[in-house]
């Protein structure tokens, strides 16, 4: 790993115009990793613990928002409308 | 609660927005309501209560699920090969 950063540092020193490229590539890589991690941990379709939490979508509140950006949906007004049993 | 359900069932048009399934893929929504209907029936039968509130789940899954899936799952339930825990 240190050789990787050594190579990158040498490239940046010799071609400083490439700095924005590195910024965007590392930013993109970080965002994709974060998105995958969020999907793995927070997505209600994903169940890690089959014994204790086999259906995580049932643990959600009726007005809980999973999407990062929800257009035209006022989550604060949602109420529970399913019968209990 | 039962009166609300009756009122809601009479005004039913289609499956309401479910925040647990906000995206385009509604497969899980269909599955969840199908399984919830039979779980609700089983639970309320075991308690000796009226199973009328369970009709909500039935209306929702009938709105959402393809008929072939419902038929396939009904056959699986009869055969005992249904994958869901009811």
Backbone of each chain as nested JSON, in Angstrom:
{
  "chains": [
    {"id": "A", "residues": [
      {"number": 1, "name": "UNK", "atoms": {"N": [0.83, -1.21, 0.0], "CA": [0.0, 0.0, 0.0], "C": [0.861, 1.256, 0.0]}},
      {"number": 2, "name": "UNK", "atoms": {"N": [2.032, 1.217, 0.715], "CA": [2.842, 2.431, 0.771], "C": [3.457, 2.688, -0.597]}},
      {"number": 3, "name": "UNK", "atoms": {"N": [3.769, 1.611, -1.328], "CA": [4.32, 1.813, -2.666], "C": [3.268, 2.433, -3.571]}},
      {"number": 4, "name": "UNK", "atoms": {"N": [2.019, 2.097, -3.339], "CA": [0.951, 2.69, -4.154], "C": [0.909, 4.189, -3.953]}},
      {"number": 5, "name": "UNK", "atoms": {"N": [0.946, 4.634, -2.687], "CA": [0.9, 6.075, -2.452], "C": [2.185, 6.736, -2.908]}},
      {"number": 6, "name": "UNK", "atoms": {"N": [3.334, 6.006, -2.836], "CA": [4.59, 6.555, -3.345], "C": [4.512, 6.825, -4.834]}},
      {"number": 7, "name": "UNK", "atoms": {"N": [3.955, 5.858, -5.546], "CA": [3.793, 6.024, -6.998], "C": [2.893, 7.204, -7.301]}},
      {"number": 8, "name": "UNK", "atoms": {"N": [1.763, 7.262, -6.562], "CA": [0.806, 8.36, -6.803], "C": [1.467, 9.697, -6.49]}},
      {"number": 9, "name": "UNK", "atoms": {"N": [2.22, 9.748, -5.369], "CA": [2.842, 11.03, -4.991], "C": [3.834, 11.462, -6.06]}},
      {"number": 10, "name": "UNK", "atoms": {"N": [4.601, 10.466, -6.585], "CA": [5.559, 10.846, -7.649], "C": [4.818, 11.383, -8.855]}},
      {"number": 11, "name": "UNK", "atoms": {"N": [3.72, 10.731, -9.232], "CA": [2.968, 11.169, -10.414], "C": [2.437, 12.58, -10.21]}},
      {"number": 12, "name": "UNK", "atoms": {"N": [1.947, 12.83, -8.989], "CA": [1.372, 14.162, -8.748], "C": [2.473, 15.205, -8.826]}},
      {"number": 13, "name": "UNK", "atoms": {"N": [3.678, 14.892, -8.266], "CA": [4.75, 15.884, -8.308], "C": [5.15, 16.207, -9.735]}},
      {"number": 14, "name": "UNK", "atoms": {"N": [5.169, 15.142, -10.584], "CA": [5.635, 15.422, -11.948], "C": [4.515, 15.962, -12.837]}},
      {"number": 15, "name": "UNK", "atoms": {"N": [3.274, 15.66, -12.496], "CA": [2.171, 16.178, -13.302], "C": [1.115, 16.768, -12.391]}},
      {"number": 16, "name": "UNK", "atoms": {"N": [1.338, 17.971, -11.901], "CA": [0.386, 18.529, -10.935], "C": [-0.999, 18.769, -11.512]}},
      {"number": 17, "name": "UNK", "atoms": {"N": [-1.084, 18.789, -12.831], "CA": [-2.412, 19.01, -13.409], "C": [-3.325, 17.814, -13.197]}},
      {"number": 18, "name": "UNK", "atoms": {"N": [-2.74, 16.707, -12.749], "CA": [-3.573, 15.513, -12.552], "C": [-4.264, 15.494, -11.205]}},
      {"number": 19, "name": "UNK", "atoms": {"N": [-3.993, 16.497, -10.367], "CA": [-4.559, 16.467, -9.022], "C": [-6.082, 16.409, -9.028]}},
      {"number": 20, "name": "UNK", "atoms": {"N": [-6.758, 17.218, -9.844], "CA": [-8.235, 17.111, -9.836], "C": [-8.701, 15.709, -10.205]}},
      {"number": 21, "name": "UNK", "atoms": {"N": [-7.939, 15.043, -11.098], "CA": [-8.321, 13.691, -11.48], "C": [-8.308, 12.771, -10.274]}},
      {"number": 22, "name": "UNK", "atoms": {"N": [-7.216, 12.879, -9.485], "CA": [-7.14, 12.01, -8.312], "C": [-8.24, 12.318, -7.319]}},
      {"number": 23, "name": "UNK", "atoms": {"N": [-8.56, 13.619, -7.2], "CA": [-9.611, 13.99, -6.262], "C": [-10.928, 13.363, -6.682]}},
      {"number": 24, "name": "UNK", "atoms": {"N": [-11.252, 13.482, -7.984], "CA": [-12.539, 12.954, -8.413], "C": [-12.585, 11.442, -8.34]}},
      {"number": 25, "name": "UNK", "atoms": {"N": [-11.458, 10.797, -8.69], "CA": [-11.485, 9.33, -8.652], "C": [-11.623, 8.841, -7.223]}},
      {"number": 26, "name": "UNK", "atoms": {"N": [-10.844, 9.459, -6.306], "CA": [-10.967, 8.99, -4.917], "C": [-12.337, 9.337, -4.352]}},
      {"number": 27, "name": "UNK", "atoms": {"N": [-12.863, 10.498, -4.736], "CA": [-14.22, 10.839, -4.283], "C": [-15.239, 9.844, -4.783]}},
      {"number": 28, "name": "UNK", "atoms": {"N": [-15.146, 9.479, -6.057], "CA": [-16.079, 8.504, -6.604], "C": [-15.952, 7.153, -5.937]}},
      {"number": 29, "name": "UNK", "atoms": {"N": [-14.708, 6.73, -5.691], "CA": [-14.519, 5.431, -5.045], "C": [-15.075, 5.452, -3.631]}},
      {"number": 30, "name": "UNK", "atoms": {"N": [-14.831, 6.55, -2.919], "CA": [-15.372, 6.645, -1.552], "C": [-16.885, 6.591, -1.562]}},
      {"number": 31, "name": "UNK", "atoms": {"N": [-17.494, 7.336, -2.49], "CA": [-18.967, 7.362, -2.51], "C": [-19.53, 5.996, -2.844]}},
      {"number": 32, "name": "UNK", "atoms": {"N": [-18.876, 5.263, -3.756], "CA": [-19.447, 3.947, -4.086], "C": [-19.312, 2.989, -2.915]}},
      {"number": 33, "name": "UNK", "atoms": {"N": [-18.175, 3.078, -2.206], "CA": [-18.021, 2.2, -1.045], "C": [-19.048, 2.553, 0.021]}},
      {"number": 34, "name": "UNK", "atoms": {"N": [-19.253, 3.848, 0.24], "CA": [-20.241, 4.247, 1.242], "C": [-21.638, 3.792, 0.857]}},
      {"number": 35, "name": "UNK", "atoms": {"N": [-21.958, 3.907, -0.443], "CA": [-23.289, 3.491, -0.872], "C": [-23.484, 1.999, -0.663]}},
      {"number": 36, "name": "UNK", "atoms": {"N": [-22.457, 1.209, -0.988], "CA": [-22.568, -0.232, -0.789], "C": [-22.705, -0.583, 0.687]}},
      {"number": 37, "name": "UNK", "atoms": {"N": [-21.916, 0.107, 1.518], "CA": [-21.994, -0.174, 2.958], "C": [-23.365, 0.184, 3.492]}},
      {"number": 38, "name": "UNK", "atoms": {"N": [-23.895, 1.32, 3.042], "CA": [-25.215, 1.718, 3.509], "C": [-26.265, 0.702, 3.087]}},
      {"number": 39, "name": "UNK", "atoms": {"N": [-26.137, 0.235, 1.839], "CA": [-27.099, -0.759, 1.372], "C": [-26.983, -2.034, 2.179]}},
      {"number": 40, "name": "UNK", "atoms": {"N": [-25.744, -2.417, 2.499], "CA": [-25.573, -3.667, 3.235], "C": [-26.12, -3.552, 4.648]}},
      {"number": 41, "name": "UNK", "atoms": {"N": [-25.938, -2.388, 5.284], "CA": [-26.293, -2.286, 6.695], "C": [-27.703, -1.778, 6.922]}},
      {"number": 42, "name": "UNK", "atoms": {"N": [-28.143, -0.818, 6.08], "CA": [-29.393, -0.152, 6.397], "C": [-30.576, -0.621, 5.569]}},
      {"number": 43, "name": "UNK", "atoms": {"N": [-30.328, -1.275, 4.469], "CA": [-31.422, -1.657, 3.58], "C": [-32.337, -2.66, 4.269]}},
      {"number": 44, "name": "UNK", "atoms": {"N": [-33.635, -2.369, 4.343], "CA": [-34.514, -3.314, 5.045], "C": [-34.702, -4.643, 4.344]}},
      {"number": 45, "name": "UNK", "atoms": {"N": [-34.238, -4.772, 3.102], "CA": [-34.334, -6.067, 2.45], "C": [-33.226, -7.011, 2.87]}},
      {"number": 46, "name": "UNK", "atoms": {"N": [-32.195, -6.481, 3.52], "CA": [-31.015, -7.281, 3.824], "C": [-31.116, -7.804, 5.245]}},
      {"number": 47, "name": "UNK", "atoms": {"N": [-30.998, -9.112, 5.401], "CA": [-31.06, -9.697, 6.737], "C": [-29.751, -10.391, 7.037]}},
      {"number": 48, "name": "UNK", "atoms": {"N": [-29.023, -9.889, 8.025], "CA": [-27.763, -10.52, 8.404], "C": [-27.983, -11.611, 9.436]}},
      {"number": 49, "name": "UNK", "atoms": {"N": [-28.954, -11.385, 10.301], "CA": [-29.157, -12.293, 11.427], "C": [-30.454, -13.044, 11.196]}},
      {"number": 50, "name": "UNK", "atoms": {"N": [-30.352, -14.278, 10.646], "CA": [-31.587, -14.98, 10.276], "C": [-32.381, -15.417, 11.484]}},
      {"number": 51, "name": "UNK", "atoms": {"N": [-31.697, -15.6, 12.625], "CA": [-32.456, -16.118, 13.761], "C": [-33.24, -15.007, 14.432]}},
      {"number": 52, "name": "UNK", "atoms": {"N": [-32.546, -13.861, 14.704], "CA": [-33.211, -12.847, 15.502], "C": [-33.938, -11.812, 14.673]}},
      {"number": 53, "name": "UNK", "atoms": {"N": [-33.511, -11.602, 13.453], "CA": [-34.144, -10.564, 12.649], "C": [-34.298, -11.039, 11.212]}},
      {"number": 54, "name": "UNK", "atoms": {"N": [-35.159, -12.01, 10.981], "CA": [-35.238, -12.57, 9.634], "C": [-35.948, -11.673, 8.645]}},
      {"number": 55, "name": "UNK", "atoms": {"N": [-36.789, -10.736, 9.122], "CA": [-37.533, -9.881, 8.2], "C": [-37.387, -8.436, 8.638]}},
      {"number": 56, "name": "UNK", "atoms": {"N": [-36.263, -7.817, 8.291], "CA": [-35.992, -6.48, 8.846], "C": [-36.988, -5.425, 8.396]}},
      {"number": 57, "name": "UNK", "atoms": {"N": [-37.698, -5.666, 7.281], "CA": [-38.652, -4.638, 6.85], "C": [-39.823, -4.511, 7.803]}},
      {"number": 58, "name": "UNK", "atoms": {"N": [-40.022, -5.507, 8.636], "CA": [-41.096, -5.401, 9.607], "C": [-40.706, -4.581, 10.829]}},
      {"number": 59, "name": "UNK", "atoms": {"N": [-39.404, -4.259, 10.949], "CA": [-38.987, -3.462, 12.099], "C": [-39.039, -1.977, 11.812]}},
      {"number": 60, "name": "UNK", "atoms": {"N": [-39.446, -1.602, 10.614], "CA": [-39.43, -0.186, 10.265], "C": [-40.681, 0.503, 10.764]}},
      {"number": 61, "name": "UNK", "atoms": {"N": [-40.513, 1.787, 11.122], "CA": [-41.687, 2.562, 11.505], "C": [-42.428, 2.98, 10.235]}},
      {"number": 62, "name": "UNK", "atoms": {"N": [-43.729, 3.319, 10.38], "CA": [-44.502, 3.656, 9.177], "C": [-44.035, 4.931, 8.493]}},
      {"number": 63, "name": "UNK", "atoms": {"N": [-43.348, 5.824, 9.228], "CA": [-42.93, 7.039, 8.537], "C": [-41.411, 7.134, 8.465]}},
      {"number": 64, "name": "UNK", "atoms": {"N": [-40.764, 5.973, 8.521], "CA": [-39.308, 5.994, 8.444], "C": [-38.879, 6.054, 6.991]}},
      {"number": 65, "name": "UNK", "atoms": {"N": [-37.917, 6.931, 6.704], "CA": [-37.503, 7.101, 5.318], "C": [-36.189, 6.4, 5.084]}},
      {"number": 66, "name": "UNK", "atoms": {"N": [-36.175, 5.513, 4.092], "CA": [-34.911, 4.86, 3.746], "C": [-34.202, 5.597, 2.62]}},
      {"number": 67, "name": "UNK", "atoms": {"N": [-34.96, 6.141, 1.684], "CA": [-34.329, 6.774, 0.541], "C": [-33.579, 8.01, 0.966]}},
      {"number": 68, "name": "UNK", "atoms": {"N": [-32.498, 8.301, 0.294], "CA": [-31.73, 9.494, 0.617], "C": [-32.437, 10.745, 0.153]}},
      {"number": 69, "name": "UNK", "atoms": {"N": [-33.097, 10.653, -0.997], "CA": [-33.819, 11.811, -1.503], "C": [-35.191, 11.349, -1.94]}},
      {"number": 70, "name": "UNK", "atoms": {"N": [-36.221, 11.806, -1.267], "CA": [-37.583, 11.402, -1.611], "C": [-38.299, 12.605, -2.168]}},
      {"number": 71, "name": "UNK", "atoms": {"N": [-38.75, 12.476, -3.42], "CA": [-39.421, 13.591, -4.075], "C": [-40.915, 13.391, -3.941]}},
      {"number": 72, "name": "UNK", "atoms": {"N": [-41.653, 14.417, -3.564], "CA": [-43.113, 14.347, -3.541], "C": [-43.672, 13.336, -2.567]}},
      {"number": 73, "name": "UNK", "atoms": {"N": [-42.992, 13.056, -1.477], "CA": [-43.578, 12.132, -0.485], "C": [-43.284, 12.71, 0.88]}},
      {"number": 74, "name": "UNK", "atoms": {"N": [-44.326, 13.141, 1.568], "CA": [-44.158, 13.747, 2.875], "C": [-44.192, 12.651, 3.927]}},
      {"number": 75, "name": "UNK", "atoms": {"N": [-43.007, 12.225, 4.368], "CA": [-42.949, 11.089, 5.279], "C": [-43.521, 11.403, 6.642]}},
      {"number": 76, "name": "UNK", "atoms": {"N": [-43.555, 12.693, 7.002], "CA": [-44.034, 12.979, 8.356], "C": [-45.53, 12.746, 8.473]}},
      {"number": 77, "name": "UNK", "atoms": {"N": [-46.242, 12.718, 7.301], "CA": [-47.686, 12.57, 7.389], "C": [-48.14, 11.12, 7.342]}},
      {"number": 78, "name": "UNK", "atoms": {"N": [-47.209, 10.186, 7.188], "CA": [-47.623, 8.8, 7.037], "C": [-47.998, 8.218, 8.389]}},
      {"number": 79, "name": "UNK", "atoms": {"N": [-49.034, 7.389, 8.37], "CA": [-49.433, 6.738, 9.622], "C": [-49.475, 5.239, 9.365]}},
      {"number": 80, "name": "UNK", "atoms": {"N": [-49.542, 4.523, 10.429], "CA": [-49.641, 3.066, 10.286], "C": [-51.064, 2.715, 9.882]}},
      {"number": 81, "name": "UNK", "atoms": {"N": [-51.192, 1.952, 8.805], "CA": [-52.551, 1.634, 8.38], "C": [-52.788, 0.135, 8.262]}},
      {"number": 82, "name": "UNK", "atoms": {"N": [-51.866, -0.666, 8.772], "CA": [-52.064, -2.111, 8.679], "C": [-52.627, -2.62, 9.987]}},
      {"number": 83, "name": "UNK", "atoms": {"N": [-53.542, -3.565, 9.953], "CA": [-54.081, -4.076, 11.216], "C": [-53.044, -4.881, 11.982]}},
      {"number": 84, "name": "UNK", "atoms": {"N": [-53.139, -4.825, 13.279], "CA": [-52.242, -5.612, 14.132], "C": [-52.74, -7.027, 14.261]}},
      {"number": 85, "name": "UNK", "atoms": {"N": [-51.821, -7.918, 14.515], "CA": [-52.266, -9.277, 14.855], "C": [-51.219, -9.99, 15.666]}}
    ]},
    {"id": "B", "residues": [
      {"number": 1, "name": "UNK", "atoms": {"N": [-60.747, -0.753, 16.427], "CA": [-59.828, -1.163, 15.358], "C": [-60.569, -1.915, 14.269]}},
      {"number": 2, "name": "UNK", "atoms": {"N": [-61.493, -2.776, 14.661], "CA": [-62.215, -3.558, 13.655], "C": [-63.116, -2.659, 12.831]}},
      {"number": 3, "name": "UNK", "atoms": {"N": [-63.681, -1.61, 13.506], "CA": [-64.56, -0.724, 12.746], "C": [-63.758, 0.087, 11.758]}},
      {"number": 4, "name": "UNK", "atoms": {"N": [-62.521, 0.52, 12.192], "CA": [-61.683, 1.245, 11.234], "C": [-61.382, 0.382, 10.025]}},
      {"number": 5, "name": "UNK", "atoms": {"N": [-61.081, -0.901, 10.314], "CA": [-60.715, -1.77, 9.198], "C": [-61.88, -1.92, 8.24]}},
      {"number": 6, "name": "UNK", "atoms": {"N": [-63.097, -2.071, 8.813], "CA": [-64.257, -2.217, 7.92], "C": [-64.411, -0.968, 7.082]}},
      {"number": 7, "name": "UNK", "atoms": {"N": [-64.272, 0.203, 7.721], "CA": [-64.415, 1.453, 6.972], "C": [-63.335, 1.544, 5.903]}},
      {"number": 8, "name": "UNK", "atoms": {"N": [-62.106, 1.172, 6.302], "CA": [-61.01, 1.255, 5.321], "C": [-61.251, 0.293, 4.176]}},
      {"number": 9, "name": "UNK", "atoms": {"N": [-61.762, -0.904, 4.479], "CA": [-61.977, -1.873, 3.411], "C": [-63.038, -1.4, 2.449]}},
      {"number": 10, "name": "UNK", "atoms": {"N": [-64.033, -0.665, 2.972], "CA": [-65.071, -0.212, 2.052], "C": [-64.571, 0.888, 1.153]}},
      {"number": 11, "name": "UNK", "atoms": {"N": [-63.617, 1.705, 1.697], "CA": [-63.113, 2.797, 0.867], "C": [-61.896, 2.367, 0.059]}},
      {"number": 12, "name": "UNK", "atoms": {"N": [-61.566, 1.093, 0.052], "CA": [-60.303, 0.649, -0.552], "C": [-60.284, 0.889, -2.045]}},
      {"number": 13, "name": "UNK", "atoms": {"N": [-59.219, 1.512, -2.539], "CA": [-59.07, 1.653, -3.985], "C": [-57.892, 0.806, -4.464]}},
      {"number": 14, "name": "UNK", "atoms": {"N": [-56.724, 1.034, -3.841], "CA": [-55.563, 0.233, -4.221], "C": [-54.602, 0.215, -3.041]}},
      {"number": 15, "name": "UNK", "atoms": {"N": [-53.509, -0.53, -3.211], "CA": [-52.556, -0.654, -2.114], "C": [-51.938, 0.705, -1.811]}},
      {"number": 16, "name": "UNK", "atoms": {"N": [-51.926, 1.127, -0.543], "CA": [-51.371, 2.449, -0.225], "C": [-49.852, 2.419, -0.251]}},
      {"number": 17, "name": "UNK", "atoms": {"N": [-49.263, 3.603, -0.238], "CA": [-47.812, 3.702, -0.203], "C": [-47.311, 3.057, 1.083]}},
      {"number": 18, "name": "UNK", "atoms": {"N": [-46.303, 2.207, 0.927], "CA": [-45.724, 1.543, 2.089], "C": [-44.281, 1.99, 2.183]}},
      {"number": 19, "name": "UNK", "atoms": {"N": [-43.953, 2.706, 3.278], "CA": [-42.611, 3.276, 3.354], "C": [-41.539, 2.21, 3.466]}},
      {"number": 20, "name": "UNK", "atoms": {"N": [-41.941, 0.957, 3.774], "CA": [-40.934, -0.096, 3.835], "C": [-40.439, -0.485, 2.45]}},
      {"number": 21, "name": "UNK", "atoms": {"N": [-41.218, -0.146, 1.427], "CA": [-40.883, -0.534, 0.057], "C": [-41.067, 0.672, -0.842]}},
      {"number": 22, "name": "UNK", "atoms": {"N": [-40.118, 1.638, -0.763], "CA": [-40.37, 2.894, -1.467], "C": [-39.975, 2.876, -2.934]}},
      {"number": 23, "name": "UNK", "atoms": {"N": [-39.27, 1.841, -3.382], "CA": [-38.686, 1.893, -4.71], "C": [-39.549, 1.165, -5.717]}},
      {"number": 24, "name": "UNK", "atoms": {"N": [-38.993, 1.03, -6.921], "CA": [-39.807, 0.483, -7.995], "C": [-40.085, -1.005, -7.782]}},
      {"number": 25, "name": "UNK", "atoms": {"N": [-39.137, -1.725, -7.202], "CA": [-39.277, -3.161, -7.04], "C": [-40.206, -3.455, -5.869]}},
      {"number": 26, "name": "UNK", "atoms": {"N": [-41.436, -3.878, -6.173], "CA": [-42.43, -4.108, -5.141], "C": [-42.599, -5.583, -4.817]}},
      {"number": 27, "name": "UNK", "atoms": {"N": [-41.663, -6.4, -5.26], "CA": [-41.765, -7.842, -5.017], "C": [-41.919, -8.146, -3.539]}},
      {"number": 28, "name": "UNK", "atoms": {"N": [-41.061, -7.506, -2.736], "CA": [-41.084, -7.766, -1.305], "C": [-42.399, -7.329, -0.688]}},
      {"number": 29, "name": "UNK", "atoms": {"N": [-42.978, -6.265, -1.243], "CA": [-44.258, -5.774, -0.757], "C": [-45.333, -6.839, -0.958]}},
      {"number": 30, "name": "UNK", "atoms": {"N": [-45.377, -7.4, -2.162], "CA": [-46.342, -8.457, -2.476], "C": [-46.138, -9.643, -1.546]}},
      {"number": 31, "name": "UNK", "atoms": {"N": [-44.887, -10.094, -1.425], "CA": [-44.578, -11.247, -0.58], "C": [-44.995, -10.994, 0.859]}},
      {"number": 32, "name": "UNK", "atoms": {"N": [-44.64, -9.807, 1.346], "CA": [-44.89, -9.489, 2.752], "C": [-46.379, -9.508, 3.06]}},
      {"number": 33, "name": "UNK", "atoms": {"N": [-47.187, -8.929, 2.156], "CA": [-48.615, -8.908, 2.432], "C": [-49.242, -10.277, 2.3]}},
      {"number": 34, "name": "UNK", "atoms": {"N": [-48.753, -11.08, 1.352], "CA": [-49.284, -12.429, 1.212], "C": [-49.035, -13.225, 2.487]}},
      {"number": 35, "name": "UNK", "atoms": {"N": [-47.77, -13.174, 2.932], "CA": [-47.408, -13.927, 4.132], "C": [-48.131, -13.373, 5.353]}},
      {"number": 36, "name": "UNK", "atoms": {"N": [-48.253, -12.035, 5.428], "CA": [-48.913, -11.426, 6.579], "C": [-50.382, -11.82, 6.652]}},
      {"number": 37, "name": "UNK", "atoms": {"N": [-51.032, -11.992, 5.493], "CA": [-52.434, -12.388, 5.523], "C": [-52.595, -13.737, 6.208]}},
      {"number": 38, "name": "UNK", "atoms": {"N": [-51.751, -14.711, 5.792], "CA": [-51.923, -16.033, 6.381], "C": [-51.425, -16.081, 7.82]}},
      {"number": 39, "name": "UNK", "atoms": {"N": [-50.416, -15.268, 8.143], "CA": [-49.977, -15.213, 9.533], "C": [-51.058, -14.6, 10.404]}},
      {"number": 40, "name": "UNK", "atoms": {"N": [-51.691, -13.541, 9.874], "CA": [-52.754, -12.868, 10.624], "C": [-53.9, -13.829, 10.886]}},
      {"number": 41, "name": "UNK", "atoms": {"N": [-54.266, -14.584, 9.847], "CA": [-55.355, -15.551, 10.032], "C": [-54.994, -16.558, 11.103]}},
      {"number": 42, "name": "UNK", "atoms": {"N": [-53.764, -17.073, 11.01], "CA": [-53.348, -18.099, 11.958], "C": [-53.328, -17.531, 13.369]}},
      {"number": 43, "name": "UNK", "atoms": {"N": [-52.801, -16.286, 13.511], "CA": [-52.677, -15.713, 14.853], "C": [-54.045, -15.412, 15.449]}},
      {"number": 44, "name": "UNK", "atoms": {"N": [-54.948, -14.821, 14.635], "CA": [-56.248, -14.465, 15.2], "C": [-57.106, -15.698, 15.435]}},
      {"number": 45, "name": "UNK", "atoms": {"N": [-56.92, -16.724, 14.599], "CA": [-57.642, -17.977, 14.85], "C": [-57.197, -18.594, 16.144]}},
      {"number": 46, "name": "UNK", "atoms": {"N": [-55.864, -18.549, 16.37], "CA": [-55.349, -19.155, 17.596], "C": [-55.885, -18.433, 18.82]}},
      {"number": 47, "name": "UNK", "atoms": {"N": [-56.083, -17.09, 18.69], "CA": [-56.607, -16.356, 19.845], "C": [-58.114, -16.429, 19.919]}},
      {"number": 48, "name": "UNK", "atoms": {"N": [-58.739, -16.968, 18.869], "CA": [-60.195, -17.061, 18.886], "C": [-60.887, -15.772, 18.494]}},
      {"number": 49, "name": "UNK", "atoms": {"N": [-60.165, -14.851, 17.833], "CA": [-60.775, -13.57, 17.47], "C": [-61.272, -13.612, 16.032]}},
      {"number": 50, "name": "UNK", "atoms": {"N": [-62.064, -12.619, 15.683], "CA": [-62.573, -12.517, 14.332], "C": [-61.438, -12.178, 13.372]}},
      {"number": 51, "name": "UNK", "atoms": {"N": [-61.366, -12.872, 12.251], "CA": [-60.243, -12.631, 11.326], "C": [-60.56, -11.577, 10.288]}},
      {"number": 52, "name": "UNK", "atoms": {"N": [-61.596, -10.789, 10.511], "CA": [-61.955, -9.764, 9.551], "C": [-60.837, -8.758, 9.279]}},
      {"number": 53, "name": "UNK", "atoms": {"N": [-60.065, -8.308, 10.294], "CA": [-58.992, -7.342, 9.995], "C": [-57.976, -7.879, 9.003]}},
      {"number": 54, "name": "UNK", "atoms": {"N": [-57.837, -9.189, 8.922], "CA": [-56.842, -9.754, 8.013], "C": [-57.179, -9.478, 6.557]}},
      {"number": 55, "name": "UNK", "atoms": {"N": [-58.453, -9.156, 6.287], "CA": [-58.845, -8.911, 4.902], "C": [-58.058, -7.777, 4.275]}},
      {"number": 56, "name": "UNK", "atoms": {"N": [-57.59, -6.844, 5.104], "CA": [-56.777, -5.738, 4.566], "C": [-55.592, -6.291, 3.782]}},
      {"number": 57, "name": "UNK", "atoms": {"N": [-54.877, -7.258, 4.405], "CA": [-53.695, -7.812, 3.751], "C": [-54.061, -8.525, 2.471]}},
      {"number": 58, "name": "UNK", "atoms": {"N": [-55.237, -9.187, 2.52], "CA": [-55.644, -9.912, 1.322], "C": [-55.917, -8.928, 0.177]}},
      {"number": 59, "name": "UNK", "atoms": {"N": [-56.597, -7.814, 0.49], "CA": [-56.881, -6.855, -0.579], "C": [-55.582, -6.294, -1.139]}},
      {"number": 60, "name": "UNK", "atoms": {"N": [-54.621, -6.009, -0.216], "CA": [-53.369, -5.416, -0.696], "C": [-52.608, -6.4, -1.567]}},
      {"number": 61, "name": "UNK", "atoms": {"N": [-52.514, -7.659, -1.139], "CA": [-51.717, -8.557, -1.981], "C": [-52.422, -8.868, -3.278]}},
      {"number": 62, "name": "UNK", "atoms": {"N": [-53.755, -8.848, -3.255], "CA": [-54.444, -9.052, -4.528], "C": [-54.221, -7.875, -5.464]}},
      {"number": 63, "name": "UNK", "atoms": {"N": [-54.045, -6.677, -4.894], "CA": [-53.755, -5.535, -5.757], "C": [-52.36, -5.61, -6.329]}},
      {"number": 64, "name": "UNK", "atoms": {"N": [-51.414, -6.1, -5.53], "CA": [-50.017, -5.992, -5.915], "C": [-49.494, -7.188, -6.683]}},
      {"number": 65, "name": "UNK", "atoms": {"N": [-49.909, -8.399, -6.299], "CA": [-49.215, -9.581, -6.774], "C": [-49.754, -10.053, -8.113]}},
      {"number": 66, "name": "UNK", "atoms": {"N": [-48.859, -10.517, -8.988], "CA": [-49.317, -11.179, -10.204], "C": [-50.114, -12.436, -9.851]}},
      {"number": 67, "name": "UNK", "atoms": {"N": [-51.156, -12.686, -10.637], "CA": [-52.047, -13.803, -10.307], "C": [-51.287, -15.125, -10.328]}},
      {"number": 68, "name": "UNK", "atoms": {"N": [-50.302, -15.243, -11.241], "CA": [-49.582, -16.514, -11.33], "C": [-48.802, -16.773, -10.051]}},
      {"number": 69, "name": "UNK", "atoms": {"N": [-48.253, -15.723, -9.448], "CA": [-47.537, -15.91, -8.197], "C": [-48.48, -16.391, -7.115]}},
      {"number": 70, "name": "UNK", "atoms": {"N": [-49.688, -15.766, -7.046], "CA": [-50.639, -16.144, -6.004], "C": [-51.027, -17.607, -6.175]}},
      {"number": 71, "name": "UNK", "atoms": {"N": [-51.269, -18.002, -7.429], "CA": [-51.649, -19.397, -7.646], "C": [-50.504, -20.329, -7.265]}},
      {"number": 72, "name": "UNK", "atoms": {"N": [-49.296, -19.942, -7.657], "CA": [-48.151, -20.801, -7.343], "C": [-47.983, -20.94, -5.843]}},
      {"number": 73, "name": "UNK", "atoms": {"N": [-48.092, -19.827, -5.116], "CA": [-47.91, -19.893, -3.674], "C": [-49.04, -20.648, -3.003]}},
      {"number": 74, "name": "UNK", "atoms": {"N": [-50.262, -20.505, -3.528], "CA": [-51.373, -21.255, -2.937], "C": [-51.14, -22.754, -3.088]}},
      {"number": 75, "name": "UNK", "atoms": {"N": [-50.662, -23.152, -4.288], "CA": [-50.377, -24.576, -4.476], "C": [-49.268, -25.031, -3.541]}},
      {"number": 76, "name": "UNK", "atoms": {"N": [-48.245, -24.182, -3.387], "CA": [-47.146, -24.571, -2.503], "C": [-47.615, -24.703, -1.068]}},
      {"number": 77, "name": "UNK", "atoms": {"N": [-48.529, -23.834, -0.679], "CA": [-49.032, -23.939, 0.698], "C": [-49.785, -25.23, 0.89]}},
      {"number": 78, "name": "UNK", "atoms": {"N": [-50.565, -25.625, -0.147], "CA": [-51.296, -26.879, -0.006], "C": [-50.343, -28.055, 0.057]}},
      {"number": 79, "name": "UNK", "atoms": {"N": [-49.275, -27.999, -0.789], "CA": [-48.325, -29.108, -0.791], "C": [-47.43, -29.096, 0.416]}},
      {"number": 80, "name": "UNK", "atoms": {"N": [-47.383, -27.975, 1.135], "CA": [-46.465, -27.898, 2.248], "C": [-45.063, -27.487, 1.85]}},
      {"number": 81, "name": "UNK", "atoms": {"N": [-44.896, -26.987, 0.608], "CA": [-43.555, -26.59, 0.164], "C": [-43.38, -25.08, 0.146]}},
      {"number": 82, "name": "UNK", "atoms": {"N": [-44.299, -24.353, 0.758], "CA": [-44.188, -22.891, 0.73], "C": [-42.98, -22.425, 1.517]}},
      {"number": 83, "name": "UNK", "atoms": {"N": [-42.229, -21.475, 0.92], "CA": [-40.958, -21.087, 1.518], "C": [-41.096, -20.157, 2.712]}},
      {"number": 84, "name": "UNK", "atoms": {"N": [-42.23, -19.492, 2.844], "CA": [-42.34, -18.515, 3.921], "C": [-42.784, -19.15, 5.221]}},
      {"number": 85, "name": "UNK", "atoms": {"N": [-42.442, -18.483, 6.3], "CA": [-42.83, -18.99, 7.604], "C": [-44.202, -18.439, 7.959]}},
      {"number": 86, "name": "UNK", "atoms": {"N": [-45.208, -19.312, 8.059], "CA": [-46.554, -18.818, 8.372], "C": [-46.931, -19.287, 9.763]}}
    ]}
  ]
}
